[in-house]
Amino acid sequence: MATSRLPHLLKTLDPFRSASKTRSINTLVSQHTAKWMQDTSKKSPMELINEVPPIKVEGRIVACEGDTNPALGHPIEFICLDLDEPAVCKYCGLRYLQDHHH
């Protein structure tokens, strides 16, 4: 089914398309986003990830995969934890903090 829509998608990605088509795509995206943001009973993805407390680790470097299941995660990001504040994964937003045993 997705392959049948491919020619249409390629046409929408044409860099030489007219400004009016660009505006109509932007309007469509804005309407979709506005529709999604209307439901205030649900939290945004950023609100949900901010509810997760920083993950304490013992080492200086952590490898974030986003999930234990590789199909649900993201590319591995190695994060240095030398700073005092939590380090944030650029893919999923999880925060990591070095647990100093003083």
Helices and strands as residue ranges (DSSP letters): G 3-5, H 6-12, H 19-38, H 45-50, E 55-57, E 61-64, E 77-80, E 87-88, E 95-98
